[in-house]
Amino acid sequence: MAKKETITVQGTEIVLFSKEKEDYVSLTDMAKHKNAEATGVVISHWMSTRYTIKFMGIWEQIHNPIFNVTEFGNIKNESGDNGFVLTSKQWIERTRAVGIVAKPGRYNGGTFAHRDIAFEFASWLSPEFKFYLIKEFQRLKEEETKSKSIEWNLQRTLSKINYRIHTDAIKEHIIPLLVTKEQISYVYANEADLLNVALFGKTAKQWRDANPDEQGNIRDAAALEQLVVLSNMESINALLIQQGLPQSQRIVQLNNVAITQMKSLMENKGIKLLKEK
């Protein structure tokens, strides 16, 4: 049973819930619009009319394969007698009806009906009440549809992002390495410059020599995406060092990581949208 929802119709709060993907509305809450002190009597009076019995019987025959048609006929015949009274409990027990549901409980209990039947009850209460009930019900359904649409679009966007990263990773296996043979064979003075070459294509000194008027260092001038990738590369490099790989092998692997992650970040539209906010 899905989470309960509420709508307010002409000042009356009405509970709804879903059962097997079908919407049920509280007749008990609706009856408060007519008589808040005797909701059970209000519902019973409505259910005891011959028209209501015939309507509920038709609904059950269409939607309920285990509906007791014979007992329904008996009830319909009895409805012509003076003093005939039918309660929701009697209707359910005698006919195995599913369009009416009796829920126990002081706060969340009461008599509920499938929306088709609930709208008929609303007509009996008041045409005006039925009109506003339908309007509020439609508003709620439209909000639910809109919410599901937003959630679907979000899931679709995330799926696209994951798919793009995955396909980009596959593509990177055939892209030539950007590091040169000289860089691969060169032994760098420190691990920081190894990462600089793998990501930026130059050491910190080479960057300073090429940018004498710039303040700070090569990493101060880096873009946000480069800093994100650099952080990932530091962790990966630590792992490669533990595995005993020499610099000439590590720079190749780190360069591959830099190419793959940078292209995924720079080309992904979803990431660009986040940056613009």
C-alpha positions as protocol buffer text, in pm:
chain_id: "A"
residue {
  index: 1
  type: MET
  ca { x: 0 y: 0 z: 0 }
}
residue {
  index: 2
  type: ALA
  ca { x: 145 y: 331 z: -107 }
}
residue {
  index: 3
  type: LYS
  ca { x: 202 y: 634 z: 108 }
}
residue {
  index: 4
  type: LYS
  ca { x: -117 y: 820 z: 193 }
}
residue {
  index: 5
  type: GLU
  ca { x: -190 y: 1160 z: 41 }
}
residue {
  index: 6
  type: THR
  ca { x: -449 y: 1424 z: 123 }
}
residue {
  index: 7
  type: ILE
  ca { x: -651 y: 1682 z: -64 }
}
residue {
  index: 8
  type: THR
  ca { x: -872 y: 1956 z: 78 }
}
residue {
  index: 9
  type: VAL
  ca { x: -1219 y: 2005 z: -68 }
}
residue {
  index: 10
  type: GLN
  ca { x: -1430 y: 2298 z: 56 }
}
residue {
  index: 11
  type: GLY
  ca { x: -1243 y: 2297 z: 387 }
}
residue {
  index: 12
  type: THR
  ca { x: -1261 y: 1919 z: 435 }
}
residue {
  index: 13
  type: GLU
  ca { x: -936 y: 1724 z: 438 }
}
residue {
  index: 14
  type: ILE
  ca { x: -972 y: 1393 z: 255 }
}
residue {
  index: 15
  type: VAL
  ca { x: -724 y: 1106 z: 267 }
}
residue {
  index: 16
  type: LEU
  ca { x: -634 y: 903 z: -42 }
}
residue {
  index: 17
  type: PHE
  ca { x: -420 y: 593 z: -82 }
}
residue {
  index: 18
  type: SER
  ca { x: -315 y: 360 z: -362 }
}
residue {
  index: 19
  type: LYS
  ca { x: -397 y: -8 z: -370 }
}
residue {
  index: 20
  type: GLU
  ca { x: -258 y: -215 z: -657 }
}
residue {
  index: 21
  type: LYS
  ca { x: -200 y: 108 z: -853 }
}
residue {
  index: 22
  type: GLU
  ca { x: -561 y: 217 z: -807 }
}
residue {
  index: 23
  type: ASP
  ca { x: -666 y: 529 z: -615 }
}
residue {
  index: 24
  type: TYR
  ca { x: -900 y: 498 z: -318 }
}
residue {
  index: 25
  type: VAL
  ca { x: -1067 y: 794 z: -147 }
}
residue {
  index: 26
  type: SER
  ca { x: -1191 y: 816 z: 212 }
}
residue {
  index: 27
  type: LEU
  ca { x: -1572 y: 817 z: 218 }
}
residue {
  index: 28
  type: THR
  ca { x: -1549 y: 877 z: 592 }
}
residue {
  index: 29
  type: ASP
  ca { x: -1368 y: 1206 z: 536 }
}
residue {
  index: 30
  type: MET
  ca { x: -1608 y: 1302 z: 257 }
}
residue {
  index: 31
  type: ALA
  ca { x: -1908 y: 1229 z: 479 }
}
residue {
  index: 32
  type: LYS
  ca { x: -1782 y: 1490 z: 727 }
}
residue {
  index: 33
  type: HIS
  ca { x: -1891 y: 1752 z: 475 }
}
residue {
  index: 34
  type: LYS
  ca { x: -2253 y: 1647 z: 544 }
}
residue {
  index: 35
  type: ASN
  ca { x: -2239 y: 1538 z: 907 }
}
residue {
  index: 36
  type: ALA
  ca { x: -1906 y: 1523 z: 1090 }
}
residue {
  index: 37
  type: GLU
  ca { x: -2064 y: 1356 z: 1395 }
}
residue {
  index: 38
  type: ALA
  ca { x: -2226 y: 1064 z: 1211 }
}
residue {
  index: 39
  type: THR
  ca { x: -2012 y: 976 z: 910 }
}
residue {
  index: 40
  type: GLY
  ca { x: -2101 y: 606 z: 930 }
}
residue {
  index: 41
  type: VAL
  ca { x: -2473 y: 683 z: 914 }
}
residue {
  index: 42
  type: VAL
  ca { x: -2420 y: 911 z: 613 }
}
residue {
  index: 43
  type: ILE
  ca { x: -2232 y: 641 z: 423 }
}
residue {
  index: 44
  type: SER
  ca { x: -2488 y: 374 z: 517 }
}
residue {
  index: 45
  type: HIS
  ca { x: -2778 y: 589 z: 395 }
}
residue {
  index: 46
  type: TRP
  ca { x: -2607 y: 635 z: 60 }
}
residue {
  index: 47
  type: MET
  ca { x: -2517 y: 267 z: 26 }
}
residue {
  index: 48
  type: SER
  ca { x: -2873 y: 160 z: 108 }
}
residue {
  index: 49
  type: THR
  ca { x: -3025 y: 328 z: -196 }
}
residue {
  index: 50
  type: ARG
  ca { x: -3119 y: 102 z: -485 }
}
residue {
  index: 51
  type: TYR
  ca { x: -2932 y: 322 z: -734 }
}
residue {
  index: 52
  type: THR
  ca { x: -2605 y: 301 z: -534 }
}
residue {
  index: 53
  type: ILE
  ca { x: -2633 y: -76 z: -498 }
}
residue {
  index: 54
  type: LYS
  ca { x: -2686 y: -118 z: -872 }
}
residue {
  index: 55
  type: PHE
  ca { x: -2393 y: 113 z: -951 }
}
residue {
  index: 56
  type: MET
  ca { x: -2155 y: -67 z: -712 }
}
residue {
  index: 57
  type: GLY
  ca { x: -2272 y: -403 z: -846 }
}
residue {
  index: 58
  type: ILE
  ca { x: -2197 y: -304 z: -1205 }
}
residue {
  index: 59
  type: TRP
  ca { x: -1854 y: -172 z: -1102 }
}
residue {
  index: 60
  type: GLU
  ca { x: -1769 y: -496 z: -918 }
}
residue {
  index: 61
  type: GLN
  ca { x: -1880 y: -718 z: -1207 }
}
residue {
  index: 62
  type: ILE
  ca { x: -1646 y: -530 z: -1439 }
}
residue {
  index: 63
  type: HIS
  ca { x: -1344 y: -511 z: -1206 }
}
residue {
  index: 64
  type: ASN
  ca { x: -1380 y: -799 z: -960 }
}
residue {
  index: 65
  type: PRO
  ca { x: -1358 y: -1161 z: -1086 }
}
residue {
  index: 66
  type: ILE
  ca { x: -1455 y: -1306 z: -744 }
}
residue {
  index: 67
  type: PHE
  ca { x: -1760 y: -1083 z: -695 }
}
residue {
  index: 68
  type: ASN
  ca { x: -2057 y: -1278 z: -558 }
}
residue {
  index: 69
  type: VAL
  ca { x: -2323 y: -1195 z: -817 }
}
residue {
  index: 70
  type: THR
  ca { x: -2588 y: -1411 z: -648 }
}
residue {
  index: 71
  type: GLU
  ca { x: -2556 y: -1231 z: -317 }
}
residue {
  index: 72
  type: PHE
  ca { x: -2555 y: -900 z: -502 }
}
residue {
  index: 73
  type: GLY
  ca { x: -2893 y: -996 z: -649 }
}
residue {
  index: 74
  type: ASN
  ca { x: -3025 y: -1076 z: -302 }
}
residue {
  index: 75
  type: ILE
  ca { x: -2913 y: -740 z: -168 }
}
residue {
  index: 76
  type: LYS
  ca { x: -3064 y: -558 z: -464 }
}
residue {
  index: 77
  type: ASN
  ca { x: -3399 y: -729 z: -399 }
}
residue {
  index: 78
  type: GLU
  ca { x: -3385 y: -650 z: -26 }
}
residue {
  index: 79
  type: SER
  ca { x: -3322 y: -282 z: -100 }
}
residue {
  index: 80
  type: GLY
  ca { x: -3691 y: -241 z: -187 }
}
residue {
  index: 81
  type: ASP
  ca { x: -3803 y: -326 z: 168 }
}
residue {
  index: 82
  type: ASN
  ca { x: -3889 y: -57 z: 420 }
}
residue {
  index: 83
  type: GLY
  ca { x: -3619 y: -7 z: 678 }
}
residue {
  index: 84
  type: PHE
  ca { x: -3349 y: -172 z: 465 }
}
residue {
  index: 85
  type: VAL
  ca { x: -3000 y: -66 z: 577 }
}
residue {
  index: 86
  type: LEU
  ca { x: -2668 y: -164 z: 421 }
}
residue {
  index: 87
  type: THR
  ca { x: -2328 y: -94 z: 577 }
}
residue {
  index: 88
  type: SER
  ca { x: -1990 y: -110 z: 405 }
}
residue {
  index: 89
  type: LYS
  ca { x: -1893 y: -409 z: 622 }
}
residue {
  index: 90
  type: GLN
  ca { x: -2205 y: -602 z: 519 }
}
residue {
  index: 91
  type: TRP
  ca { x: -2150 y: -522 z: 150 }
}
residue {
  index: 92
  type: ILE
  ca { x: -1788 y: -642 z: 160 }
}
residue {
  index: 93
  type: GLU
  ca { x: -1858 y: -959 z: 358 }
}
residue {
  index: 94
  type: ARG
  ca { x: -2162 y: -1068 z: 158 }
}
residue {
  index: 95
  type: THR
  ca { x: -2037 y: -994 z: -195 }
}
residue {
  index: 96
  type: ARG
  ca { x: -1655 y: -1009 z: -161 }
}
residue {
  index: 97
  type: ALA
  ca { x: -1647 y: -655 z: -299 }
}
residue {
  index: 98
  type: VAL
  ca { x: -1313 y: -480 z: -363 }
}
residue {
  index: 99
  type: GLY
  ca { x: -1439 y: -135 z: -464 }
}
residue {
  index: 100
  type: ILE
  ca { x: -1517 y: -53 z: -100 }
}
residue {
  index: 101
  type: VAL
  ca { x: -1248 y: -100 z: 166 }
}
residue {
  index: 102
  type: ALA
  ca { x: -1301 y: -81 z: 542 }
}
residue {
  index: 103
  type: LYS
  ca { x: -978 y: 8 z: 721 }
}
residue {
  index: 104
  type: PRO
  ca { x: -948 y: -24 z: 1097 }
}
residue {
  index: 105
  type: GLY
  ca { x: -777 y: 240 z: 1307 }
}
residue {
  index: 106
  type: ARG
  ca { x: -866 y: 548 z: 1504 }
}
residue {
  index: 107
  type: TYR
  ca { x: -669 y: 798 z: 1294 }
}
residue {
  index: 108
  type: ASN
  ca { x: -607 y: 636 z: 956 }
}
residue {
  index: 109
  type: GLY
  ca { x: -908 y: 407 z: 949 }
}
residue {
  index: 110
  type: GLY
  ca { x: -1250 y: 446 z: 793 }
}
residue {
  index: 111
  type: THR
  ca { x: -1437 y: 349 z: 479 }
}
residue {
  index: 112
  type: PHE
  ca { x: -1254 y: 401 z: 149 }
}
residue {
  index: 113
  type: ALA
  ca { x: -1382 y: 358 z: -205 }
}
residue {
  index: 114
  type: HIS
  ca { x: -1229 y: 335 z: -550 }
}
residue {
  index: 115
  type: ARG
  ca { x: -1230 y: 679 z: -709 }
}
residue {
  index: 116
  type: ASP
  ca { x: -1511 y: 579 z: -950 }
}
residue {
  index: 117
  type: ILE
  ca { x: -1736 y: 496 z: -658 }
}
residue {
  index: 118
  type: ALA
  ca { x: -1612 y: 787 z: -446 }
}
residue {
  index: 119
  type: PHE
  ca { x: -1711 y: 1034 z: -717 }
}
residue {
  index: 120
  type: GLU
  ca { x: -2064 y: 888 z: -714 }
}
residue {
  index: 121
  type: PHE
  ca { x: -2079 y: 935 z: -339 }
}
residue {
  index: 122
  type: ALA
  ca { x: -1967 y: 1295 z: -390 }
}
residue {
  index: 123
  type: SER
  ca { x: -2258 y: 1349 z: -634 }
}
residue {
  index: 124
  type: TRP
  ca { x: -2500 y: 1226 z: -369 }
}
residue {
  index: 125
  type: LEU
  ca { x: -2348 y: 1461 z: -112 }
}
residue {
  index: 126
  type: SER
  ca { x: -2349 y: 1769 z: -336 }
}
residue {
  index: 127
  type: PRO
  ca { x: -2287 y: 1846 z: -706 }
}
residue {
  index: 128
  type: GLU
  ca { x: -2070 y: 2138 z: -599 }
}
residue {
  index: 129
  type: PHE
  ca { x: -1869 y: 1916 z: -363 }
}
residue {
  index: 130
  type: LYS
  ca { x: -1817 y: 1662 z: -645 }
}
residue {
  index: 131
  type: PHE
  ca { x: -1696 y: 1936 z: -880 }
}
residue {
  index: 132
  type: TYR
  ca { x: -1427 y: 2058 z: -638 }
}
residue {
  index: 133
  type: LEU
  ca { x: -1334 y: 1702 z: -542 }
}
residue {
  index: 134
  type: ILE
  ca { x: -1262 y: 1616 z: -906 }
}
residue {
  index: 135
  type: LYS
  ca { x: -1067 y: 1941 z: -955 }
}
residue {
  index: 136
  type: GLU
  ca { x: -848 y: 1874 z: -650 }
}
residue {
  index: 137
  type: PHE
  ca { x: -799 y: 1510 z: -746 }
}
residue {
  index: 138
  type: GLN
  ca { x: -689 y: 1611 z: -1097 }
}
residue {
  index: 139
  type: ARG
  ca { x: -451 y: 1870 z: -955 }
}
residue {
  index: 140
  type: LEU
  ca { x: -290 y: 1607 z: -733 }
}
residue {
  index: 141
  type: LYS
  ca { x: -249 y: 1364 z: -1024 }
}
residue {
  index: 142
  type: GLU
  ca { x: -96 y: 1637 z: -1242 }
}
residue {
  index: 143
  type: GLU
  ca { x: 156 y: 1718 z: -969 }
}
residue {
  index: 144
  type: GLU
  ca { x: 243 y: 1349 z: -936 }
}
residue {
  index: 145
  type: THR
  ca { x: 289 y: 1320 z: -1312 }
}
residue {
  index: 146
  type: LYS
  ca { x: 510 y: 1629 z: -1317 }
}
residue {
  index: 147
  type: SER
  ca { x: 717 y: 1495 z: -1027 }
}
residue {
  index: 148
  type: LYS
  ca { x: 762 y: 1159 z: -1198 }
}
residue {
  index: 149
  type: SER
  ca { x: 861 y: 1337 z: -1519 }
}
residue {
  index: 150
  type: ILE
  ca { x: 1129 y: 1540 z: -1337 }
}
residue {
  index: 151
  type: GLU
  ca { x: 1259 y: 1226 z: -1167 }
}
residue {
  index: 152
  type: TRP
  ca { x: 1263 y: 1041 z: -1501 }
}
residue {
  index: 153
  type: ASN
  ca { x: 1454 y: 1324 z: -1669 }
}
residue {
  index: 154
  type: LEU
  ca { x: 1706 y: 1330 z: -1384 }
}
residue {
  index: 155
  type: GLN
  ca { x: 1758 y: 955 z: -1407 }
}
residue {
  index: 156
  type: ARG
  ca { x: 1790 y: 985 z: -1785 }
}
residue {
  index: 157
  type: THR
  ca { x: 2052 y: 1261 z: -1749 }
}
residue {
  index: 158
  type: LEU
  ca { x: 2253 y: 1059 z: -1498 }
}
residue {
  index: 159
  type: SER
  ca { x: 2229 y: 758 z: -1725 }
}
residue {
  index: 160
  type: LYS
  ca { x: 2363 y: 965 z: -2015 }
}
residue {
  index: 161
  type: ILE
  ca { x: 2651 y: 1093 z: -1802 }
}
residue {
  index: 162
  type: ASN
  ca { x: 2746 y: 741 z: -1694 }
}
residue {
  index: 163
  type: TYR
  ca { x: 2713 y: 613 z: -2049 }
}
residue {
  index: 164
  type: ARG
  ca { x: 2932 y: 897 z: -2182 }
}
residue {
  index: 165
  type: ILE
  ca { x: 3205 y: 833 z: -1927 }
}
residue {
  index: 166
  type: HIS
  ca { x: 3191 y: 463 z: -2008 }
}
residue {
  index: 167
  type: THR
  ca { x: 3214 y: 514 z: -2385 }
}
residue {
  index: 168
  type: ASP
  ca { x: 3485 y: 776 z: -2342 }
}
residue {
  index: 169
  type: ALA
  ca { x: 3687 y: 528 z: -2140 }
}
residue {
  index: 170
  type: ILE
  ca { x: 3661 y: 278 z: -2424 }
}
residue {
  index: 171
  type: LYS
  ca { x: 3771 y: 537 z: -2681 }
}
residue {
  index: 172
  type: GLU
  ca { x: 4079 y: 629 z: -2482 }
}
residue {
  index: 173
  type: HIS
  ca { x: 4226 y: 284 z: -2544 }
}
residue {
  index: 174
  type: ILE
  ca { x: 4293 y: 378 z: -2908 }
}
residue {
  index: 175
  type: ILE
  ca { x: 4404 y: 741 z: -2861 }
}
residue {
  index: 176
  type: PRO
  ca { x: 4785 y: 785 z: -2893 }
}
residue {
  index: 177
  type: LEU
  ca { x: 4971 y: 890 z: -2579 }
}
residue {
  index: 178
  type: LEU
  ca { x: 5044 y: 1259 z: -2554 }
}
residue {
  index: 179
  type: VAL
  ca { x: 5366 y: 1218 z: -2359 }
}
residue {
  index: 180
  type: THR
  ca { x: 5674 y: 1196 z: -2581 }
}
residue {
  index: 181
  type: LYS
  ca { x: 5935 y: 922 z: -2575 }
}
residue {
  index: 182
  type: GLU
  ca { x: 6180 y: 1168 z: -2420 }
}
residue {
  index: 183
  type: GLN
  ca { x: 5938 y: 1242 z: -2140 }
}
residue {
  index: 184
  type: ILE
  ca { x: 5877 y: 875 z: -2077 }
}
residue {
  index: 185
  type: SER
  ca { x: 6248 y: 804 z: -2041 }
}
residue {
  index: 186
  type: TYR
  ca { x: 6324 y: 1116 z: -1838 }
}
residue {
  index: 187
  type: VAL
  ca { x: 6368 y: 1079 z: -1460 }
}
residue {
  index: 188
  type: TYR
  ca { x: 6193 y: 1369 z: -1284 }
}
residue {
  index: 189
  type: ALA
  ca { x: 6328 y: 1527 z: -970 }
}
residue {
  index: 190
  type: ASN
  ca { x: 6005 y: 1479 z: -777 }
}
residue {
  index: 191
  type: GLU
  ca { x: 5670 y: 1308 z: -807 }
}
residue {
  index: 192
  type: ALA
  ca { x: 5486 y: 1641 z: -834 }
}
residue {
  index: 193
  type: ASP
  ca { x: 5653 y: 1712 z: -1167 }
}
residue {
  index: 194
  type: LEU
  ca { x: 5571 y: 1361 z: -1285 }
}
residue {
  index: 195
  type: LEU
  ca { x: 5201 y: 1446 z: -1236 }
}
residue {
  index: 196
  type: ASN
  ca { x: 5250 y: 1788 z: -1396 }
}
residue {
  index: 197
  type: VAL
  ca { x: 5391 y: 1636 z: -1713 }
}
residue {
  index: 198
  type: ALA
  ca { x: 5122 y: 1366 z: -1725 }
}
residue {
  index: 199
  type: LEU
  ca { x: 4845 y: 1626 z: -1695 }
}
residue {
  index: 200
  type: PHE
  ca { x: 4981 y: 1959 z: -1824 }
}
residue {
  index: 201
  type: GLY
  ca { x: 5253 y: 1830 z: -2056 }
}
residue {
  index: 202
  type: LYS
  ca { x: 5532 y: 2024 z: -1882 }
}
residue {
  index: 203
  type: THR
  ca { x: 5718 y: 2052 z: -1554 }
}
residue {
  index: 204
  type: ALA
  ca { x: 5668 y: 2336 z: -1307 }
}
residue {
  index: 205
  type: LYS
  ca { x: 5996 y: 2500 z: -1424 }
}
residue {
  index: 206
  type: GLN
  ca { x: 5901 y: 2470 z: -1789 }
}
residue {
  index: 207
  type: TRP
  ca { x: 5571 y: 2644 z: -1712 }
}
residue {
  index: 208
  type: ARG
  ca { x: 5744 y: 2926 z: -1520 }
}
residue {
  index: 209
  type: ASP
  ca { x: 5993 y: 2977 z: -1804 }
}
residue {
  index: 210
  type: ALA
  ca { x: 5704 y: 2999 z: -2052 }
}
residue {
  index: 211
  type: ASN
  ca { x: 5500 y: 3231 z: -1829 }
}
residue {
  index: 212
  type: PRO
  ca { x: 5745 y: 3473 z: -1661 }
}
residue {
  index: 213
  type: ASP
  ca { x: 5477 y: 3737 z: -1596 }
}
residue {
  index: 214
  type: GLU
  ca { x: 5232 y: 3501 z: -1430 }
}
residue {
  index: 215
  type: GLN
  ca { x: 5202 y: 3489 z: -1052 }
}
residue {
  index: 216
  type: GLY
  ca { x: 5188 y: 3157 z: -866 }
}
residue {
  index: 217
  type: ASN
  ca { x: 5270 y: 2822 z: -1019 }
}
residue {
  index: 218
  type: ILE
  ca { x: 5136 y: 2583 z: -1278 }
}
residue {
  index: 219
  type: ARG
  ca { x: 4873 y: 2446 z: -1046 }
}
residue {
  index: 220
  type: ASP
  ca { x: 4749 y: 2791 z: -946 }
}
residue {
  index: 221
  type: ALA
  ca { x: 4666 y: 2854 z: -1311 }
}
residue {
  index: 222
  type: ALA
  ca { x: 4488 y: 2519 z: -1354 }
}
residue {
  index: 223
  type: ALA
  ca { x: 4120 y: 2492 z: -1442 }
}
residue {
  index: 224
  type: LEU
  ca { x: 3874 y: 2336 z: -1198 }
}
residue {
  index: 225
  type: GLU
  ca { x: 3851 y: 2018 z: -1407 }
}
residue {
  index: 226
  type: GLN
  ca { x: 4231 y: 1986 z: -1409 }
}
residue {
  index: 227
  type: LEU
  ca { x: 4247 y: 2013 z: -1032 }
}
residue {
  index: 228
  type: VAL
  ca { x: 3981 y: 1743 z: -995 }
}
residue {
  index: 229
  type: VAL
  ca { x: 4175 y: 1509 z: -1223 }
}
residue {
  index: 230
  type: LEU
  ca { x: 4502 y: 1598 z: -1051 }
}
residue {
  index: 231
  type: SER
  ca { x: 4358 y: 1493 z: -716 }
}
residue {
  index: 232
  type: ASN
  ca { x: 4254 y: 1158 z: -863 }
}
residue {
  index: 233
  type: MET
  ca { x: 4597 y: 1112 z: -1020 }
}
residue {
  index: 234
  type: GLU
  ca { x: 4773 y: 1163 z: -688 }
}
residue {
  index: 235
  type: SER
  ca { x: 4583 y: 869 z: -539 }
}
residue {
  index: 236
  type: ILE
  ca { x: 4649 y: 653 z: -844 }
}
residue {
  index: 237
  type: ASN
  ca { x: 5018 y: 741 z: -844 }
}
residue {
  index: 238
  type: ALA
  ca { x: 5050 y: 642 z: -479 }
}
residue {
  index: 239
  type: LEU
  ca { x: 4904 y: 303 z: -564 }
}
residue {
  index: 240
  type: LEU
  ca { x: 5139 y: 257 z: -861 }
}
residue {
  index: 241
  type: ILE
  ca { x: 5437 y: 343 z: -640 }
}
residue {
  index: 242
  type: GLN
  ca { x: 5330 y: 76 z: -392 }
}
residue {
  index: 243
  type: GLN
  ca { x: 5320 y: -171 z: -680 }
}
residue {
  index: 244
  type: GLY
  ca { x: 5685 y: -90 z: -756 }
}
residue {
  index: 245
  type: LEU
  ca { x: 5633 y: 55 z: -1105 }
}
residue {
  index: 246
  type: PRO
  ca { x: 5916 y: 280 z: -1229 }
}
residue {
  index: 247
  type: GLN
  ca { x: 5850 y: 640 z: -1338 }
}
residue {
  index: 248
  type: SER
  ca { x: 5872 y: 551 z: -1708 }
}
residue {
  index: 249
  type: GLN
  ca { x: 5573 y: 317 z: -1673 }
}
residue {
  index: 250
  type: ARG
  ca { x: 5380 y: 529 z: -1427 }
}
residue {
  index: 251
  type: ILE
  ca { x: 5386 y: 842 z: -1643 }
}
residue {
  index: 252
  type: VAL
  ca { x: 5226 y: 650 z: -1929 }
}
residue {
  index: 253
  type: GLN
  ca { x: 4945 y: 520 z: -1709 }
}
residue {
  index: 254
  type: LEU
  ca { x: 4891 y: 858 z: -1541 }
}
residue {
  index: 255
  type: ASN
  ca { x: 4880 y: 1031 z: -1879 }
}
residue {
  index: 256
  type: ASN
  ca { x: 4611 y: 788 z: -1992 }
}
residue {
  index: 257
  type: VAL
  ca { x: 4412 y: 864 z: -1678 }
}
residue {
  index: 258
  type: ALA
  ca { x: 4446 y: 1238 z: -1739 }
}
residue {
  index: 259
  type: ILE
  ca { x: 4327 y: 1210 z: -2100 }
}
residue {
  index: 260
  type: THR
  ca { x: 4029 y: 991 z: -2015 }
}
residue {
  index: 261
  type: GLN
  ca { x: 3904 y: 1193 z: -1719 }
}
residue {
  index: 262
  type: MET
  ca { x: 3961 y: 1536 z: -1874 }
}
residue {
  index: 263
  type: LYS
  ca { x: 3770 y: 1448 z: -2190 }
}
residue {
  index: 264
  type: SER
  ca { x: 3482 y: 1306 z: -1991 }
}
residue {
  index: 265
  type: LEU
  ca { x: 3459 y: 1619 z: -1776 }
}
residue {
  index: 266
  type: MET
  ca { x: 3505 y: 1873 z: -2054 }
}
residue {
  index: 267
  type: GLU
  ca { x: 3269 y: 1711 z: -2307 }
}
residue {
  index: 268
  type: ASN
  ca { x: 2988 y: 1617 z: -2071 }
}
residue {
  index: 269
  type: LYS
  ca { x: 2694 y: 1859 z: -2101 }
}
residue {
  index: 270
  type: GLY
  ca { x: 2561 y: 1767 z: -1758 }
}
residue {
  index: 271
  type: ILE
  ca { x: 2887 y: 1875 z: -1594 }
}
residue {
  index: 272
  type: LYS
  ca { x: 2884 y: 2201 z: -1790 }
}
residue {
  index: 273
  type: LEU
  ca { x: 2536 y: 2281 z: -1661 }
}
residue {
  index: 274
  type: LEU
  ca { x: 2651 y: 2232 z: -1304 }
}
residue {
  index: 275
  type: LYS
  ca { x: 2942 y: 2473 z: -1363 }
}
residue {
  index: 276
  type: GLU
  ca { x: 2711 y: 2742 z: -1498 }
}
residue {
  index: 277
  type: LYS
  ca { x: 2494 y: 2750 z: -1184 }
}
